[in-house]
């Protein structure tokens, strides 16, 4: 089935947002029958409220143990090595081989 981008209106803030063809294909693949009723920002805010968290998440500065690049992590770095996204993905891929 060929999907086309749709313009929808957010039920929380009233802003228009695009429900892309790719998102529609993803929804169909997952078996979701309803279109999203909130824009991305309101959806994220709603998820955080349901989880009981505040709207902002505190991030900690760290240095990647593999490449030395500065990165941010959602936990207080300790004695264990911390990796940036790229090195973490590479380590995960290498461990699956």
Phi, psi and omega per residue, in radians:
X1 nan 2.336 3.137
X2 -1.563 2.154 3.141
X3 -1.750 2.642 3.064
X4 -2.233 2.577 3.118
X5 -1.000 2.455 3.092
X6 -2.146 2.534 3.050
X7 -1.722 2.110 3.135
X8 -2.032 2.852 3.112
X9 -1.942 2.262 3.141
X10 -1.187 2.307 -3.119
X11 -1.331 -0.302 3.133
X12 -1.572 -0.947 -3.043
X13 -1.791 -0.201 3.115
X14 1.402 0.033 -3.137
X15 -1.356 2.619 3.064
X16 -1.476 2.496 3.075
X17 -2.475 2.777 -3.075
X18 -1.703 2.217 3.007
X19 -1.677 1.695 -2.967
X20 -1.221 2.835 3.110
X21 -1.069 -0.665 3.104
X22 -1.114 -0.728 3.097
X23 -1.139 -0.680 3.120
X24 -1.104 -0.722 3.104
X25 -1.113 -0.723 3.108
X26 -1.070 -0.811 3.126
X27 -1.034 -0.764 -3.138
X28 -1.135 -0.710 3.133
X29 -1.092 -0.661 -3.132
X30 -1.438 -0.155 3.124
X31 1.463 0.297 3.104
X32 -1.312 2.295 -3.103
X33 -1.717 -0.326 -3.111
X34 -1.796 2.533 3.036
X35 -1.329 2.740 3.092
X36 -1.145 2.493 -3.136
X37 -1.871 -0.080 3.132
X38 -2.164 2.600 3.040
X39 -1.232 2.964 -3.073
X40 -0.996 -0.837 -3.100
X41 -1.088 -0.778 3.137
X42 -1.190 -0.602 3.092
X43 -1.088 -0.794 3.123
X44 -1.117 -0.759 3.128
X45 -1.085 -0.722 3.138
X46 -1.136 -0.729 3.111
X47 -1.084 -0.751 -3.135
X48 -1.163 -0.660 3.111
X49 -1.152 -0.711 3.118
X50 -1.136 -0.585 -3.131
X51 -1.411 -0.140 3.115
X52 1.387 0.329 3.123
X53 -1.757 2.802 3.054
X54 -1.306 2.964 -3.067
X55 -1.219 -0.356 3.141
X56 -2.003 2.569 3.133
X57 -1.991 2.238 -3.117
X58 -1.309 2.246 3.128
X59 -1.969 2.528 -3.131
X60 -1.916 2.462 3.087
X61 -1.323 2.467 3.118
X62 -2.645 2.953 3.081
X63 -2.085 2.272 -3.115
X64 -1.077 2.282 -3.129
X65 -1.249 -0.378 -3.103
X66 -1.596 -0.847 -3.040
X67 -1.950 -0.186 3.107
X68 1.426 0.114 -3.131
X69 -1.337 2.545 3.056
X70 -1.230 2.506 -3.138
X71 -2.589 2.994 3.069
X72 -2.163 2.457 3.142
X73 -2.302 2.665 -3.099
X74 -1.491 0.309 3.134
X75 -2.431 2.778 3.118
X76 -1.297 2.011 3.141
X77 -1.066 2.477 -3.133
X78 -2.222 -2.408 -3.083
X79 -1.348 -0.426 -3.113
X80 -1.357 2.642 -3.137
X81 -1.156 2.575 3.105
X82 -2.053 2.380 -3.114
X83 -2.087 2.625 3.025
X84 -1.297 3.000 -3.101
X85 -1.016 -0.778 -3.103
X86 -1.100 -0.809 -3.132
X87 -1.225 -0.609 3.108
X88 -1.117 -0.751 3.121
X89 -1.133 -0.721 3.126
X90 -1.131 -0.720 3.108
X91 -1.127 -0.702 3.137
X92 -1.131 -0.741 -3.137
X93 -1.160 -0.754 -3.130
X94 -1.136 -0.592 -3.106
X95 -1.304 -0.301 -3.139
X96 -1.491 -0.222 -3.103
X97 -1.334 nan nan
